[in-house]
Amino acid sequence: MLQLLDFYADWCGPCKIMAPVLEEVEKDFSKKLEVKRIDVEAEGAMAQEFGIFSIPTFVIMKEGKEVSRKEGAMPKEMLRSWINSHL
């Protein structure tokens, strides 16, 4: 199962736009993808460990290893296509 890490902050406008998109995508890929939301304010150490400099940042993890990352908001279909390329 893939894991999609969503690094966000409550005050981030693009992060707020992406939240419902991520919920839909997680439902679409129900048994193939787990979305984990990581608040960079509350979990600064984890954000630092991943070298997060801008938000939102999305990281695809496969078998515990980072395989891809993207920064910034994106349309649902672009997100779906990116995830599909790693399944």
N, CA, C and O of each residue as an XYZ file, in Angstrom:
348
protein
N       0.843     -1.189      0.000
C       0.000      0.000      0.000
C       0.884      1.247      0.000
O       1.846      1.348      0.761
N       0.533      2.184     -0.866
C       1.238      3.459     -0.883
C       0.758      4.322      0.267
O      -0.370      4.189      0.742
N       1.633      5.206      0.702
C       1.257      6.192      1.701
C       1.544      7.564      1.100
O       2.625      7.799      0.561
N       0.578      8.459      1.193
C       0.749      9.830      0.727
C       0.815     10.731      1.945
O      -0.162     10.860      2.682
N       1.962     11.352      2.156
C       2.128     12.283      3.263
C       1.766     13.672      2.763
O       2.282     14.124      1.741
N       0.887     14.340      3.477
C       0.441     15.691      3.138
C       0.954     16.630      4.220
O       0.401     16.679      5.318
N       2.009     17.373      3.911
C       2.553     18.351      4.852
C       1.788     19.657      4.647
O       1.786     20.218      3.550
N       1.138     20.138      5.712
C       0.254     21.299      5.610
C       0.338     22.150      6.876
O       0.997     21.782      7.849
N      -0.347     23.301      6.839
C      -0.552     24.135      8.026
C      -1.972     24.681      7.951
O      -2.504     24.896      6.863
N      -2.580     24.903      9.106
C      -3.959     25.388      9.157
C      -4.131     26.751      8.492
O      -5.202     27.044      7.961
N      -3.092     27.589      8.514
C      -3.183     28.938      7.965
C      -2.887     28.995      6.460
O      -2.963     30.065      5.857
N      -2.555     27.868      5.861
C      -2.142     27.800      4.453
C      -3.358     27.677      3.530
O      -4.062     26.668      3.564
N      -3.606     28.700      2.708
C      -4.739     28.702      1.787
C      -4.747     27.530      0.820
O      -5.754     26.828      0.729
N      -3.640     27.291      0.082
C      -3.616     26.153     -0.837
C      -3.806     24.807     -0.125
O      -4.362     23.871     -0.700
N      -3.348     24.715      1.117
C      -3.534     23.478      1.892
C      -5.021     23.241      2.146
O      -5.499     22.109      2.063
N      -5.749     24.318      2.456
C      -7.189     24.208      2.701
C      -7.919     23.779      1.436
O      -8.882     23.015      1.500
N      -7.464     24.269      0.285
C      -8.073     23.893     -0.994
C      -7.861     22.405     -1.266
O      -8.752     21.734     -1.787
N      -6.689     21.895     -0.915
C      -6.344     20.502     -1.206
C      -6.995     19.501     -0.258
O      -7.134     18.332     -0.619
N      -7.398     19.915      0.935
C      -7.939     18.977      1.932
C      -9.102     18.137      1.391
O      -9.053     16.912      1.503
N     -10.153     18.745      0.806
C     -11.245     17.907      0.294
C     -10.831     17.066     -0.915
O     -11.355     15.971     -1.117
N      -9.899     17.569     -1.714
C      -9.390     16.812     -2.865
C      -8.698     15.544     -2.373
O      -8.893     14.467     -2.937
N      -7.893     15.672     -1.325
C      -7.194     14.515     -0.761
C      -8.175     13.494     -0.191
O      -7.964     12.288     -0.320
N      -9.244     13.972      0.437
C     -10.260     13.055      0.967
C     -10.893     12.248     -0.164
O     -11.086     11.038     -0.038
N     -11.214     12.923     -1.270
C     -11.807     12.231     -2.422
C     -10.841     11.209     -3.010
O     -11.224     10.079     -3.313
N      -9.590     11.616     -3.166
C      -8.579     10.730     -3.754
C      -8.348      9.517     -2.861
O      -8.182      8.402     -3.357
N      -8.337      9.729     -1.543
C      -8.150      8.601     -0.629
C      -9.303      7.604     -0.786
O      -9.080      6.394     -0.747
N     -10.522      8.095     -0.960
C     -11.671      7.201     -1.183
C     -11.540      6.478     -2.522
O     -11.827      5.285     -2.621
N     -11.105      7.210     -3.550
C     -10.950      6.623     -4.890
C      -9.945      5.469     -4.900
O     -10.129      4.482     -5.612
N      -8.887      5.602     -4.106
C      -7.824      4.591     -4.049
C      -7.912      3.788     -2.754
O      -6.887      3.367     -2.217
N      -9.117      3.574     -2.253
C      -9.367      3.059     -0.905
C      -8.426      1.977     -0.393
O      -7.939      2.100      0.731
N      -8.152      0.946     -1.140
C      -7.316     -0.138     -0.606
C      -5.886     -0.085     -1.116
O      -5.093     -0.988     -0.851
N      -5.557      0.972     -1.848
C      -4.217      1.082     -2.427
C      -3.416      2.237     -1.848
O      -2.199      2.302     -2.024
N      -4.107      3.165     -1.145
C      -3.464      4.396     -0.691
C      -3.966      4.806      0.684
O      -5.162      4.751      0.971
N      -3.033      5.216      1.519
C      -3.363      5.800      2.820
C      -2.816      7.223      2.819
O      -1.642      7.442      2.518
N      -3.668      8.189      3.157
C      -3.237      9.581      3.243
C      -2.976      9.914      4.703
O      -3.819      9.670      5.567
N      -1.810     10.470      4.968
C      -1.465     10.895      6.326
C      -1.197     12.392      6.288
O      -0.279     12.846      5.605
N      -1.996     13.157      7.020
C      -1.832     14.612      7.067
C      -0.882     14.968      8.200
O      -1.049     14.505      9.329
N       0.110     15.786      7.897
C       1.123     16.161      8.880
C       1.161     17.679      9.000
O       1.576     18.377      8.075
N       0.723     18.181     10.152
C       0.722     19.618     10.432
C       2.160     20.039     10.744
O       2.734     19.612     11.746
N       2.738     20.878      9.879
C       4.146     21.260     10.056
C       4.368     22.080     11.319
O       5.483     22.127     11.838
N       3.322     22.723     11.818
C       3.451     23.500     13.053
C       3.529     22.562     14.264
O       4.339     22.769     15.167
N       2.684     21.537     14.272
C       2.633     20.602     15.396
C       3.725     19.541     15.314
O       4.191     19.041     16.338
N       4.131     19.198     14.089
C       5.127     18.139     13.900
C       6.333     18.674     13.128
O       6.720     18.140     12.089
N       6.910     19.744     13.670
C       8.045     20.403     13.029
C       9.238     19.499     12.819
O       9.935     19.617     11.811
N       9.486     18.592     13.758
C      10.638     17.688     13.630
C      10.478     16.781     12.411
O      11.440     16.531     11.686
N       9.266     16.295     12.192
C       9.036     15.425     11.040
C       9.168     16.218      9.739
O       9.732     15.726      8.762
N       8.646     17.441      9.732
C       8.772     18.302      8.551
C      10.245     18.577      8.257
O      10.662     18.582      7.099
N      11.019     18.802      9.298
C      12.453     19.051      9.130
C      13.159     17.793      8.620
O      14.026     17.874      7.750
N      12.792     16.649      9.157
C      13.380     15.375      8.735
C      13.174     15.141      7.234
O      14.044     14.591      6.558
N      12.011     15.566      6.723
C      11.700     15.398      5.303
C      12.166     16.588      4.457
O      11.988     16.590      3.239
N      12.762     17.599      5.101
C      13.263     18.750      4.356
C      12.163     19.566      3.700
O      12.294     19.991      2.552
N      11.077     19.784      4.434
C       9.940     20.523      3.891
C      10.218     22.023      3.995
O      10.446     22.555      5.081
N      10.192     22.693      2.835
C      10.441     24.131      2.791
C       9.220     24.927      2.365
O       9.136     26.123      2.645
N       8.272     24.285      1.691
C       7.045     24.971      1.296
C       5.874     24.014      1.480
O       6.028     22.793      1.468
N       4.703     24.609      1.651
C       3.513     23.794      1.844
C       2.417     24.283      0.909
O       2.370     25.468      0.580
N       1.548     23.399      0.483
C       1.580     21.974      0.781
C       2.686     21.254      0.019
O       3.028     21.612     -1.109
N       3.233     20.235      0.664
C       4.161     19.310      0.013
C       3.580     17.916      0.189
O       3.141     17.537      1.275
N       3.586     17.164     -0.903
C       3.057     15.803     -0.906
C       4.196     14.839     -1.184
O       4.963     15.028     -2.128
N       4.305     13.809     -0.362
C       5.371     12.815     -0.499
C       4.727     11.440     -0.622
O       3.913     11.047      0.214
N       5.098     10.716     -1.666
C       4.625      9.338     -1.819
C       5.677      8.414     -1.231
O       6.853      8.466     -1.591
N       5.218      7.561     -0.307
C       6.080      6.578      0.337
C       5.656      5.189     -0.130
O       4.465      4.885     -0.202
N       6.636      4.354     -0.446
C       6.366      2.974     -0.842
C       7.333      2.100     -0.064
O       8.549      2.268     -0.151
N       6.781      1.165      0.698
C       7.580      0.273      1.538
C       8.521      1.061      2.453
O       9.675      0.683      2.652
N       8.003      2.167      3.006
C       8.751      2.964      3.965
C       9.786      3.903      3.379
O      10.527      4.547      4.121
N       9.850      3.991      2.050
C      10.844      4.857      1.408
C      10.157      5.883      0.522
O       9.162      5.587     -0.139
N      10.707      7.103      0.519
C      10.179      8.140     -0.360
C      10.472      7.781     -1.811
O      11.609      7.471     -2.168
N       9.432      7.826     -2.645
C       9.619      7.539     -4.069
C       9.344      8.759     -4.944
O       9.782      8.809     -6.093
N       8.619      9.745     -4.406
C       8.331     10.942     -5.192
C       7.782     12.028     -4.279
O       7.257     11.753     -3.201
N       7.919     13.282     -4.741
C       7.322     14.396     -4.003
C       6.920     15.499     -4.956
O       7.512     15.673     -6.021
N       5.903     16.242     -4.553
C       5.429     17.403     -5.309
C       5.084     18.493     -4.310
O       4.646     18.222     -3.192
N       5.291     19.732     -4.736
C       4.954     20.882     -3.904
C       3.842     21.680     -4.563
O       3.778     21.790     -5.787
N       2.967     22.235     -3.731
C       1.912     23.106     -4.225
C       0.614     22.383     -4.527
O       0.571     21.164     -4.688
N      -0.449     23.185     -4.597
C      -1.773     22.650     -4.909
C      -1.804     22.187     -6.358
O      -1.073     22.704     -7.202
N      -2.660     21.208     -6.635
C      -2.795     20.698     -8.000
C      -4.217     20.194     -8.200
O      -4.898     19.852     -7.233
N      -4.667     20.145     -9.448
C      -6.001     19.609     -9.718
C      -6.089     18.127     -9.345
O      -5.088     17.410     -9.347
N      -7.296     17.691     -9.029
C      -7.519     16.303     -8.612
C      -6.979     15.314     -9.639
O      -6.337     14.331     -9.268
N      -7.227     15.559    -10.923
C      -6.785     14.608    -11.947
C      -5.266     14.512    -12.027
O      -4.727     13.439    -12.301
N      -4.574     15.621    -11.792
C      -3.110     15.594    -11.787
C      -2.607     14.769    -10.600
O      -1.661     13.992    -10.729
N      -3.246     14.945     -9.452
C      -2.886     14.184     -8.258
C      -3.134     12.692     -8.484
O      -2.295     11.859     -8.145
N      -4.290     12.364     -9.058
C      -4.625     10.955     -9.346
C      -3.602     10.335    -10.297
O      -3.149      9.210    -10.082
N      -3.248     11.062    -11.332
C      -2.292     10.565    -12.321
C      -0.931     10.314    -11.683
O      -0.286      9.303    -11.961
N      -0.498     11.235    -10.827
C       0.786     11.104    -10.135
C       0.781      9.866     -9.237
O       1.746      9.101     -9.223
N      -0.307      9.673     -8.488
C      -0.422      8.501     -7.612
C      -0.423      7.223     -8.448
O       0.283      6.265     -8.130
N      -1.219      7.214     -9.519
C      -1.296      6.034    -10.396
C       0.062      5.632    -10.942
O       0.333      4.446    -11.131
N       0.913      6.609    -11.196
C       2.232      6.305    -11.765
C       3.129      5.552    -10.785
O       4.182      5.043    -11.169
N       2.712      5.480     -9.518
C       3.513      4.789     -8.496
C       2.850      3.520     -7.967
O       3.387      2.869     -7.071
N       1.699      3.168     -8.510
C       1.019      1.941     -8.063
C       1.584      0.725     -8.772
O       1.138     -0.396     -8.525
